[in-house]
Amino acid sequence: MPEKIIFASDLPKTRSGKIMRRLLRDIASGRALGNVTTLADAGVVEQLKKKYEED
């Protein structure tokens, strides 16, 4: 059962369109984010971190 459900307008995806689930797990567990150089839009990660911390 998920601890929280957060609705977002976008997810962290690579340039080829694959969702980077590793980054979602890192945000949820509070760990440092790994390599984000392959993201199509790196700003999405910051938005998700803010939303996660707000709730």
C-alpha positions as CSV (number, residue, x, y, z in Angstrom):
1,M,0.0,0.0,0.0
2,P,1.5,3.4,-1.0
3,E,2.3,5.8,1.8
4,K,1.3,8.8,-0.3
5,I,-0.2,9.5,-3.6
6,I,0.9,12.6,-5.4
7,F,-0.5,13.9,-8.6
8,A,1.9,15.4,-11.0
9,S,1.7,17.0,-14.5
10,D,4.8,15.1,-15.7
11,L,7.2,12.4,-14.7
12,P,11.0,12.2,-15.0
13,K,11.6,10.6,-18.4
14,T,14.6,9.9,-20.5
15,R,15.0,11.4,-23.9
16,S,13.6,8.2,-25.3
17,G,10.5,8.5,-23.1
18,K,11.2,5.8,-20.5
19,I,10.1,6.7,-16.9
20,M,13.0,6.8,-14.5
21,R,11.4,4.9,-11.6
22,R,14.7,5.0,-9.7
23,L,14.4,8.8,-9.3
24,L,10.9,8.4,-8.0
25,R,12.1,5.9,-5.4
26,D,14.9,8.3,-4.4
27,I,12.6,11.2,-4.0
28,A,10.2,9.1,-1.8
29,S,12.9,7.7,0.4
30,G,14.8,11.0,0.8
31,R,18.0,9.7,-0.8
32,A,20.4,11.8,-2.9
33,L,19.5,11.7,-6.5
34,G,21.8,9.8,-8.8
35,N,22.7,10.6,-12.4
36,V,20.0,12.9,-14.0
37,T,21.9,13.8,-17.1
38,T,19.8,11.6,-19.3
39,L,16.5,13.3,-18.4
40,A,14.6,15.1,-21.1
41,D,13.5,17.8,-18.6
42,A,15.5,18.0,-15.3
43,G,13.1,20.6,-13.8
44,V,10.5,17.9,-13.4
45,V,12.5,16.3,-10.6
46,E,12.6,19.5,-8.6
47,Q,8.9,20.0,-9.0
48,L,8.2,16.4,-7.7
49,K,10.6,16.9,-4.7
50,K,8.7,20.1,-3.8
51,K,5.3,18.4,-4.0
52,Y,6.5,15.5,-2.0
53,E,7.8,17.7,0.8
54,E,4.6,19.8,0.9
55,D,2.3,16.9,1.6
